[in-house]
Amino acid sequence: MELNEKQQTLLRMLPGIDHILELSKAEPSFEYVPKSVLVQSARRVVENFRAAILDENKSIEEKDLADLSVFEKIKETVKKAMTPNLMRTINATGVVVHTNLGRSVLASCAAENLLAIATGYSNLEFDLSKGERGSRYSCVAELLCEISGAEAAMVVNNNAGAVLLCLETIARNRKVIVSRGELVEIGGSFRIPDVMAKSGSILKEVGTTNRTHLKDYMAAIDNDTGLLLKVHASNYCVVGFTASVTLKELVELGSKYRIPVMEDLGSGTFIDFSKYGLSKEPTVQESVSAGADVVTFSGDKLLGGPQAGIIVGKKDVLDSIKKNPITRALRIDKLTLAALESTLRLYRNPEKAVHLIPTLRMLTIPIELIKKRADKLYKLLSKINNPALSITLADRCSKAGGGSLPLLDLPSRCIAVKIEGVSANSLERKMRENMPPVIGRIEDDYFLMDLRTVQEEELSAIKNALNNVLNRNQ
Ligand SMILES: *Cc1c(COP(=O)(O)O)cnc(C)c1O
């Protein structure tokens, strides 16, 4: 390619890496920046300028290559490189249990306990009363039994792991009977039939998508049957002409044929949501008292704790699960345990738990409080003095998320933002790429932020983000 004169001049102007490193010595914010990061950032910026000079569609001027402007770019690149990739993000989607945004926000006591355990040694596997090796699960097992009414409990890394572990222990090389209406797929490619195959158990589907009867289970039982499994259809609903078998009926059938019964609750909750005007989700206590041998559920969905797979049930079944070597591969981490124990303790007082556990608080928050928060943000954003910016309040609905309460629309209030000359797509991207990122959604030509999932102390950060977008737009 033939270079024109301007391009040749500009290329000659590009600073050398040594020159940039020399300039960097005087930059106070670079004091703790490793040299490798500096060199890499400098190379990247210079390379980008070189590509821009050679690109006919980009108009680079001499002033763009002045030391000061190049250095500004390098500072920006270095700052990005020095910021952790996993970062605090503002959830303005209105989806409370948002799997992509980390599902549940921990209660403050859970976060405090996590920090305390993280920064010191602990009695993780040490029995302080006996002075000898103890069990990793002991800190939560009793609590789980107390809250759920189960005989025994244990915890693993996540619920997918819990389901795999239970199936492998109870029904390896044996048939597991499941209703066709319950062969769920949840996000992240967790499918009941696939997990079952990996556990070495054999899927025996019964009934139809919309209707399964007790006689279907009964007809499928033979000498090879190892388990009757019920899976909570957490993220979808079968409506209309439907029939399903209750857990209690399955338990009766199981005891008649001496076959264990397991329920995968998916989300799992200790709180009866119908008391708070939300739709009914089966509670863990109900599954336990219906007599299931094993019940599995997530720690970070409706429970509002850290990622974990919780298993409660009959002592003999739990004993054999604990002996399965796979348990070691699915082992729960001590930081998770610390957060989980604190979260579970809150459930001893359910009315308080609803206020102290953010997931529950956001799900049950009265609309008046959301409106108040929306007004507060509206006022804050109104102070931005920019004629291109228009903001309005909008009544919309939020979702529980996390594959729970799929039909439930929670009335909420949003702030809708539009910036003249900026498309909604571009606004959404710029808010997303802000530090901290603000995640909302697009509706028509507006960028929408749902205040249900935004915390009070995040409001000013949203204003700053919008200011950043407006300033960069000039
Ligand atoms: C979410 C869910 C799982 C998986 O739980 P994770 O905690 O995400 O591993 C399993 N089964 C059902 C029915 C679920 O809803």
The ligand as an SDF file (V2000), in Angstrom:
LIG
                    3D

 15 15  0  0  0  0  0  0  0  0999 V2000
  -31.4410  -24.2200   39.0350 C   0  0  0  0  0  0  0  0  0  0  0  0
  -31.8230  -25.6380   39.0140 C   0  0  0  0  0  0  0  0  0  0  0  0
  -30.8300  -26.6340   39.1190 C   0  0  0  0  0  0  0  0  0  0  0  0
  -29.3570  -26.3250   39.1790 C   0  0  0  0  0  0  0  0  0  0  0  0
  -29.0060  -25.5840   40.3020 O   0  0  0  0  0  0  0  0  0  0  0  0
  -27.5990  -24.7910   40.3350 P   0  0  0  0  0  0  0  0  0  0  0  0
  -27.5440  -24.2680   41.7230 O   0  0  0  0  0  0  0  0  0  0  0  0
  -27.6810  -23.7550   39.2860 O   0  0  0  0  0  0  0  0  0  0  0  0
  -26.5330  -25.7750   40.0610 O   0  0  0  0  0  0  0  0  0  0  0  0
  -31.2490  -27.9470   39.1140 C   0  0  0  0  0  0  0  0  0  0  0  0
  -32.5480  -28.2710   39.0080 N   0  0  0  0  0  0  0  0  0  0  0  0
  -33.5200  -27.3340   38.8940 C   0  0  0  0  0  0  0  0  0  0  0  0
  -34.9490  -27.7670   38.7800 C   0  0  0  0  0  0  0  0  0  0  0  0
  -33.1930  -25.9880   38.8920 C   0  0  0  0  0  0  0  0  0  0  0  0
  -34.1330  -25.0570   38.7830 O   0  0  0  0  0  0  0  0  0  0  0  0
  1  2  1  0
  2  3  1  0
  2 14  2  0
  3  4  1  0
  3 10  2  0
  4  5  1  0
  5  6  1  0
  6  7  2  0
  6  8  1  0
  6  9  1  0
 10 11  1  0
 11 12  2  0
 12 13  1  0
 12 14  1  0
 14 15  1  0
M  END
$$$$
